[in-house]
Amino acid sequence: MQDASIATDREILADMRRRLEDATGCIPLYLRCFAGCSSSTFESTWKDHFAQERRVRRVFHHMYTFYEDFKVKRGEAIWRSHVRILRSFLLGGMPYSDVYDHRYLYEDDLGVGHIACGLARDCLVAVIRQLDGDSHFVDGSFLSNMKTTRNPSMRGFLIEQACLTYIRNSGLLLPSPVGLLKPDQVVYFDAGSEDIARSASIRTPCVLYIPRPFNYRAIDAVIRRVTFGQNAAGEEIITGVLLVPIQVTVSASHKFSPAAFYPRHHVWLSDIDASVPRQHVFAWLRRDRQDSIDHQEHQRDTRGRLVATPPYTEVTVTFNTLSGDLHVNTSPPRKQSHSLCLGSAASPIPFAIPSKIERQQPCTA
């Protein structure tokens, strides 16, 4: 039993190392958010400090402002050409240009493009999605990189982006009786601003909500489908609502996302009368093993208060359901021995996380 406990602790620390490496690029400005953090407080530190820290949140604003200004001043044609340059940074190609945001993107001595950290990478993808669309995330070169990359974090990132693109363009097919959910609109949101996201799509029957980078750890997206009908007076009313949080995973085991999502699921339904019938489905997207499990309504004690979880169906949808190409390109890569470290892919920095990270100055907003 003791050996099993030690092995589990090592897995937890290894996961912490991978996530810190991917998110921060070992940049002290971002790492300092985790000063004094232990394995037991890692998730809450990520949610309450790292994701809310102003230096973290302003990365997206910096990049969006930079590229929106570029698009307006240079025109649509040049912008479309420039997107190919930005893709080279995402996929480890050569940009052959020095016109890009040098705060977060850089080239090595060989001219290969890199992104400073996973935070900046995810922000860049969100910028491309909002300014240009998402067809870039399901083409041949993007999909083939899933198969060739040996970086688990990068592979997970590529798969997540492809899944969201397929859902946006073709919909998500869930088991009967739900069927196909085809979004009529896509809305991007920040944690705590769900009401703003809802108000931007209040009359749309089916909406795909995608969180902006690093501030919504429980899920990767939410689909809300509202059914409209008429009352006796002939007035349009809402007759039903379906809420589907989505989590993409490439690992055999994953944090229990439903437990993190449902305590706050009401923020997605607060604009709908309590008398309207509600249906809840939690959708996992995996490469293999499609199944469905029904969960009853229950309450659990969280820090001295009872948190209610509604009855929901937990379903697993395979990548093959979204796309055969996605299924083929997500076959597990051959295992390769390597040491875990923090730092960029170009210059990894050895870093070992003990049970408690040495305390430094905390982040200040």
N, C-alpha and C positions, 0 to 999 in steps of 0.2 A: 504493500500500500504506500509506503514511504517513497519507493522508487517511482511509482505512478504519479504521486504528488509532485515530485521533483521534475518529472518529465513534463507535467502540465504547466508548472511554473516557467519552465524553459520555453515552452511553446508560446506562452503569454508574452514573455519578454521578447522573443523573436518577432512576434507580431507587432509589438510596440516599436521595435527597431525598424522594421520594414515600413510601417506607416509614417514614422518620423522622417525616415530617409526620403520617402516619396513626397511627403507634404512640404517639408521645410528645406530640402536640399542641404541640410546641415548649416543653414544660414543662422547665425546667432540671434539676429533680430526676431526670428520666428521661434527658434528653439527655447528662448528665454521664457516663453509662455508656459513651458513645462517644468520650470524650476521648482523643486520641492515636490514634484509629482511622483506618486508610487503606482504600482501596477493596479492597485485597487481604486485609485482616483483618476486613472488615465482618461477614461471615457468622459467623466464629468469635467475634467480640465479641458479636454478637447472642445466640448460643447459650450462650456460657460466662459472660457478664457480665450483659447486659440481662435475659435470661430467668431467670437465677438470682438476681438482685439481690433482696434481701428486700423493698424498697419496691415493687418490681414485683409480686412474688408475693403480697403481702398485700392488693393491690387486690381480688382475687377474694374473699378471706376477709372483708374489710370489707363488701363489697356483699352477700355471701351471708348473713352474720350479721345485717345490717341488715334485709333483706327476709324472712328466715326468722322473725325476731322479730316483724316486722310481721304476717306471715301468722298466726302463732300467737296473737297478742294481738287482732287485729281479726277473725279468722274467715275462713272460705273465701269467703263471698259478697263481702265488702269487698275481699279480696285479688284476686278475679277482676276486679272493677271497677278496681282499682289497676293491674293489668297493662296496661289500655288507656292509662293515663297513662304508663307506662314505654315503651310502643310509640311514643308521640308524640315521645319523646326520640330514639328510633332513627330515626324517619322524618321528623324536622323539623317536627312538628306543634306545636300549643299544648296544654300539659298541663292548664291551668286548675286547677292545684292547687299548693300549696307543700309537700305532704307527699311528700318523696322524699329521697334521699341527696344532700345539698348538697355533699358532698366531691367528687363526680364528675359531677353533673348540674347544669345551670343554665339560666336563661331570659335571653334578651336583652331589650332595651328594648321590643320589640314583643310579648313574651310567647311567642316561639318557643323550644321546648326544644332544648338542645344537650348533647352529652356532651364532657367535657374532652379526651379523646383516644381513639384507637383501642383502646388497652389497656383502658380503662374500658368502652368499647362492647362489646368481645368478652366481658368479664367479665359485663356486664349480660345478654347473651344466654345465657351459660352458666348464670347464676342463674335466668333465666326457664325455661330448658329443665328444670332440675333441680327447681324448685319448682312449675311449672305445666304443663309439656309443651311441645310444639313446633308445635302447629297454627297458631300466630301467624305462622310464617315461610313459609307457603305460601298465605295468603289473598290476596284481590284487591289490597288496598292495598299489601301488602308486595311482591307481584310487579310491580305497576305502577311502583313506585319504581325498579326495575331499569332500566326503559326511560327514565325521565325524569331520573335523576341524571346530572350531568356530572362527578362525582368518581370517577375510576377506582378508587381504593381502596375507596370506599363501594360502588360497583357490584360489585366483586369480593366484598366482604363479604356483600352481600345474596344473591348467587348461591350462594356457599358454604353459607350457612345454609339456603337453600331445598333445595339438593342433599342435604344431610345429613338434612333432614326427610323428603324423599321416600324416601330410602333406608331410614330408620328405619320409616316407615309402610308402604311398598309393596315394599321390597327393591331389590336391584341386579341387573339382568339382564345377565349376561356371555355372551359367545359360547359356543357348544357346544364342549366337552361339559360345561362348568360349569353353565350355566343360571342360574336365579333364586336369589339369595341373600337370604332373608328373615330378618332378625334376630329372634331370640326374646327378646333382652335387650339393653339399652344400658347401657354402663358408662363413666363419665368417669374420666380418670386424669391424673396428672402425670408428666412425664418422670422416669425413675428409679424409678417406682412401678408398673411394668408387672406385677410379680409380685403386687402387691396387687390390681390390676385382674383378673388371671387367677383368683386365689383366690376372688374374688367371683362368678365365673361358671364355675367349674370343671366343672360337670355340665351346662352349657347347650350344646346342639348348635351353635347359630349366634349369635354375639355381635358387636355393633357397638361398637367402642371409640372414643370421641371424646376427644381431648386437651383439657385445659383451656387457656385462652388463652396464647399467646405462649411456650410452653415446649416445643413439638414442631414445629419448622419444616419437617421433611422431608416430612410428609404431613398430610392433614386428618382422616383416620380410618383405622381398620383393621377389617376383618371377618375373624373366625376361625371356620371351620366344622369341627367335629369329627364324624367318623362313628363310631358305636358298633356293636359286634357282640358275638358270644359265642365263647369258645374251646371246646375239646373238653370241658371240664368244665362248660360251661354258665354260666361266669362272664362278666360284661360287661367288654369290653375296648375300647380305642380301635383302630380298624382303619385310620384315615386322617385327615389333617388338611389343610385348605386355608387358606392365609394370603393375604389380599388387602389390601394397603395402597392407600389411595385419595387421589388428589390432584386437586382442582378447579382449573381454570385458565381464564382468559378471554383470555389473551394468546396471540399467535401463537407466541412462544417462551417457555420456562419453564426454570428451573433443573432440572438433571437429578436429580430426586428419588430415583430408584432407587439412584443411587450414594451418596446420603446415608442412605437407609433400610437397605439390606441389610447393611452392615457390623455392624449391631446387631440384625438381625432375630431372632437366636436368643433374645432376651429374651421373645419371644412363644411360643417352643416349648420352653423349658427344662423344662417340666413333662411333656413327652411323650417317651416312650422313642424313642431314636434309630432303632430298628428299624421304627418305624411309617412307612409311606409318606407323603411330604410333597409337596404341590403348591403352587407359588408363582405368583401372578398379580398384576401391578402394574396398577392401573386408573386411567387418566386420564379425567376428566370434562370434556368440551369441548362447545362448541355445534355444531361441524361436524367432519367427517372421522373416521369410524369405521374403525379398522383394528386389526391384531394382528401382533405381531412376537415371534418366539421368540429367547431369549438363552441361550447355553450357559453352563455353570458356568465361572467364571474367577477368577483372583486378580490383585490389583493391589497395588503397593507404596504404602503410605501412611505417610509420616514414618518410613521405615525398617522397617516391619513389613508382612507380607503379610496382606491382608484378602480373605477368600473371599466370593464372591457365588454363591449357588445358581443352578441353572438356573431361569429364570422366563419367563413369557409376559407381554409388555407389550401391554395392550389399551387402546383409546380408545373410550369410551362417550359417545354424544352426549346432550345435555340432552333431546332429543326422546324418547329411550328412557325417561327418568325421568318426563317430563310434557310434553304438548303445550303447556300454558300456560307452562311454564318456557322452552321453545324460543322461543315467540312473544315473550315479554317480555325475552329476552336478545339480541334483534337489536341490532347495534352502533349506539350513538347517533351522531347527526351530529357531525362533527368541529367543534371550536370552539377557536379560538386562545386560549391563556392562558399566563401565565407560571407557572413552578414556584416554590413558596414553601413555607415552613413556618409552622405556626400553625393555629388553629382555623378552621373554615369561616366563622365570624362575623367574625373579625379576623385575616386571614392576615398572617404576619410574613415579610418577605423574608429569604431565607437561602440562601447559596451554599456548596456543599461543595467545597473544593479537594481535591487528591489526598490530603491528610492533614488531619484536623481538629485545630484548635489544642488543645494539651494543657491540660487542667484537672485538678482533683483527681479521682482515681479513685473509683469507688463503693466504699463499705465496707458489708459485710453487717451 
